Amino acid sequence: MELNILKSGKDEIEFEIESLTLAEILRVYLNKDSAVTFAAWKRDHPTRKPIMLVKTKGKTAKKAIDDAVSAITKDLDKLEADFKKMK
């Protein structure tokens, strides 16, 4: 998946993301992080990609996104393992 970074700073990053579903999942996980002061996405038009804005305090925005992606991956791996146990 490619991200188109629109603005990048230590405590703030704005980027275009491929899918609305991914943007929403990432938003939910980012908002669980106490270092994240703001995480939201917007879409100017249904034919356009969502734009996500993340602001942090105490850790870099890139680190917060990396932590959220790691948490998402961990939860998906657990879900997959639980599903395989059901067979």
C-alpha positions in Angstrom: 0.0 0.0 0.0 1.3 3.4 -0.9 0.8 6.5 1.1 1.0 10.0 -0.4 2.4 12.2 2.3 1.0 15.7 2.0 2.6 17.3 5.1 5.1 15.9 7.5 6.5 17.2 10.8 7.7 15.8 14.1 4.3 15.9 15.8 2.0 16.1 12.8 1.5 14.2 9.6 -1.1 14.5 6.8 -1.3 11.8 4.1 -3.6 10.3 1.5 -4.5 6.7 2.1 -5.8 4.1 -0.4 -9.0 3.0 1.2 -11.8 4.4 3.5 -11.8 1.1 5.4 -8.1 1.3 6.2 -8.4 5.0 7.2 -11.2 4.2 9.7 -9.4 1.2 11.2 -6.2 3.2 11.5 -8.2 6.1 13.1 -9.7 3.9 15.7 -6.3 2.4 16.7 -4.6 5.8 16.7 -7.2 7.2 19.0 -6.5 4.5 21.6 -2.9 5.9 21.9 -2.6 8.4 24.7 0.2 10.3 22.8 -2.2 10.9 19.9 -4.0 14.2 20.4 -5.9 14.1 17.1 -6.5 11.5 14.5 -9.2 11.8 11.8 -9.7 11.4 8.1 -11.7 13.4 5.6 -12.7 12.8 2.0 -13.6 15.8 -0.2 -15.5 13.7 -2.7 -16.5 10.0 -3.0 -14.2 9.6 -6.0 -11.2 10.9 -4.1 -8.9 9.1 -1.6 -9.3 9.8 2.1 -6.9 12.2 3.7 -5.7 11.4 7.2 -4.4 13.9 9.8 -2.5 12.7 12.9 -1.2 15.0 15.6 0.7 13.8 18.6 2.3 15.0 21.8 5.2 13.0 23.4 6.0 10.8 20.4 6.4 11.4 16.7 3.4 11.0 14.5 5.3 8.4 12.4 6.0 6.4 15.5 2.3 6.6 16.5 1.2 5.3 13.1 3.8 2.5 13.3 2.6 1.5 16.7 -1.1 1.5 15.5 -0.2 -0.6 12.4 1.7 -3.1 14.7 -1.4 -3.3 17.0 -3.7 -3.9 14.0 -1.4 -6.6 12.7 -1.2 -8.3 16.1 -5.0 -8.3 16.4 -5.5 -9.7 12.9 -2.9 -12.5 13.6 -4.8 -13.4 16.7 -8.1 -13.4 14.9 -6.7 -15.6 12.2 -5.3 -18.0 14.8 -8.6 -18.1 16.6 -10.4 -18.8 13.3 -8.1 -21.7 12.5 -8.8 -23.2 15.9 -12.5 -23.4 15.0 -12.0 -25.9 12.2 
